[in-house]
Amino acid sequence: MLPREEILKGVENRDTVARVIDRAEEAIKTWEVVLTDFLSPPELVEIQRVFSRLTEVQLVAWGGYPQAERQRIAIARAEIPLDQSQVAIAVLEIAGNFLFDTATHRDFLGAMLGTGIVREKTGDVIVLGERGAQAIVVPELVEFLGMNLQQVRSVPVKTQLIDVSELKIREPKKKELTTVEASLRLDAIASAGFGMSRSKMVDLIDSGDVRVNWKDITQASSQVKSGDLIAIRGKGRLEIGEIAVTKKDRYRVQLTRYM
């Protein structure tokens, strides 16, 4: 079986990773593809990192569309073909007239959880304004939510299973830029990428509004590196690309901002 204690050494999401190890051992034993529940971005990043060292199993993550934050993982022995199509998901349309009572992501998710389901069974929720929302869930919830999800805020709703191709996803706008900085401090790189003052960025970091690779970071002096993803609530995301050292020993950093 897998080296459980070695895999779990130093991980932050220990319980989640332990459950995925259980699923991976089941995949090894049964020679079948097994699935996890939906995982959050920090859990996904950590699981993909620790499992990348293993040769016995392979993982494929999918949440319905390329930018999905919450995704399920399919796990199989290394010898078995595996692709995204084997990650079972379902898309529900939650339709209602929200023209006079606008509902947020929190409202839709709260109404779904209010039926008694757990968060791990739901993926992303895409809000469509006055028309309602689309929710990505495990397939076994489709009938249950169809019967039990009757209202969001004050608005009566009906749910309907739709095809994944009907997801209304807006491609994020992105902007490429380059900055030259004296250091790779988080506050320096992020303030340049998001186009705001260094002091304002420090305030956002101090208040816990900044995440790096989906982890909350509260130290402005934290060092960033190529491949890191910086996210600020309500401001979008910033991906750090190639980093080069100039002749004057400064750092030329390629950045991609997603808005």
Backbone hydrogen bonds, N-H to C=O, Kabsch-Sander energy under -0.5 kcal/mol:
donor,donor_aa,acceptor,acceptor_aa,energy
4,R,2,L,-2.1
7,I,3,P,-2.3
8,L,4,R,-2.4
9,K,5,E,-0.8
11,V,8,L,-1.6
14,R,12,E,-1.2
17,V,13,N,-2.7
18,A,14,R,-2.5
19,R,15,D,-2.0
20,V,16,T,-2.0
21,I,17,V,-2.3
22,D,18,A,-2.0
23,R,19,R,-1.9
24,A,20,V,-2.6
25,E,21,I,-2.6
26,E,22,D,-1.7
27,A,23,R,-2.1
28,I,24,A,-2.1
29,K,25,E,-2.2
30,T,26,E,-2.7
31,W,27,A,-1.5
34,V,32,E,-0.5
34,V,75,I,-2.4
36,T,73,I,-2.1
38,F,120,E,-2.8
39,L,71,Q,-2.8
44,L,40,S,-2.7
45,V,41,P,-2.6
46,E,42,P,-2.1
47,I,43,E,-2.7
48,Q,44,L,-2.7
49,R,45,V,-1.7
50,V,46,E,-2.5
51,F,47,I,-2.4
52,S,48,Q,-0.9
53,R,50,V,-0.7
54,L,51,F,-1.7
58,Q,76,A,-2.6
60,V,74,A,-2.0
62,W,72,R,-2.3
68,A,65,Y,-2.0
71,Q,39,L,-1.5
72,R,62,W,-2.3
74,A,60,V,-3.1
75,I,34,V,-3.0
76,A,58,Q,-1.9
78,A,56,E,-2.2
80,I,77,R,-1.7
86,Q,83,D,-1.9
87,V,84,Q,-2.1
88,A,86,Q,-1.0
90,A,137,V,-2.6
91,V,162,I,-0.7
92,L,90,A,-0.5
92,L,135,A,-3.2
93,E,160,Q,-3.1
94,I,92,L,-0.6
94,I,133,A,-3.2
95,A,93,E,-0.8
95,A,158,K,-2.8
96,G,131,R,-1.1
98,F,96,G,-1.0
98,F,130,E,-2.7
108,F,104,T,-2.2
109,L,105,H,-2.6
110,G,106,R,-2.7
111,A,107,D,-2.3
112,M,108,F,-2.1
113,L,109,L,-2.8
114,G,110,G,-1.8
115,T,112,M,-1.5
116,G,113,L,-1.8
117,I,112,M,-0.8
121,K,118,V,-1.8
122,T,119,R,-2.2
123,G,136,I,-4.2
126,I,134,Q,-3.3
127,V,125,V,-0.7
128,L,132,G,-3.0
131,R,128,L,-1.3
132,G,129,G,-1.4
133,A,94,I,-2.0
134,Q,126,I,-2.4
135,A,92,L,-2.7
136,I,124,D,-2.4
137,V,90,A,-2.7
137,V,135,A,-0.5
138,V,121,K,-1.9
141,L,138,V,-2.2
142,V,139,P,-1.5
145,L,141,L,-2.8
146,G,142,V,-1.9
147,M,143,E,-1.4
148,N,144,F,-2.1
149,L,145,L,-2.5
150,Q,148,N,-1.2
152,V,155,V,-2.5
155,V,152,V,-2.3
157,V,150,Q,-2.3
158,K,95,A,-2.0
160,Q,93,E,-1.7
162,I,91,V,-2.7
166,E,163,D,-2.1
167,L,164,V,-1.9
169,I,167,L,-1.3
171,E,169,I,-0.6
175,K,257,R,-2.2
177,L,255,L,-2.5
179,T,253,V,-2.1
181,E,179,T,-0.5
181,E,251,Y,-2.5
186,L,222,S,-2.5
187,D,220,A,-2.0
189,I,185,R,-2.3
190,A,186,L,-2.7
191,S,187,D,-1.7
192,A,188,A,-1.6
193,G,189,I,-2.5
194,F,190,A,-2.6
195,G,191,S,-0.7
196,M,191,S,-2.0
201,M,197,S,-2.1
202,V,198,R,-2.4
203,D,199,S,-1.9
204,L,200,K,-2.0
205,I,201,M,-2.5
206,D,202,V,-2.8
207,S,203,D,-1.9
208,G,205,I,-1.4
209,D,204,L,-2.4
211,R,231,A,-2.8
212,V,215,K,-2.6
213,N,229,L,-3.2
215,K,212,V,-1.6
217,I,210,V,-2.1
220,A,218,T,-0.6
222,S,219,Q,-1.8
224,V,184,L,-2.3
227,G,240,I,-3.1
228,D,225,K,-1.9
230,I,238,L,-3.3
231,A,211,R,-2.9
232,I,236,G,-2.1
233,R,209,D,-1.7
235,K,232,I,-2.6
236,G,232,I,-1.1
237,R,258,Y,-2.1
238,L,230,I,-2.9
239,E,256,T,-3.2
240,I,228,D,-2.6
241,G,239,E,-0.6
241,G,254,Q,-3.5
244,A,252,R,-2.5
246,T,250,R,-2.9
249,D,246,T,-1.8
251,Y,181,E,-3.3
252,R,244,A,-3.4
252,R,250,R,-0.6
253,V,179,T,-3.2
253,V,251,Y,-0.7
254,Q,242,E,-2.5
255,L,177,L,-3.2
256,T,239,E,-2.2
257,R,175,K,-2.9
258,Y,237,R,-3.0
258,Y,256,T,-0.5
259,M,173,K,-3.2
259,M,257,R,-0.5
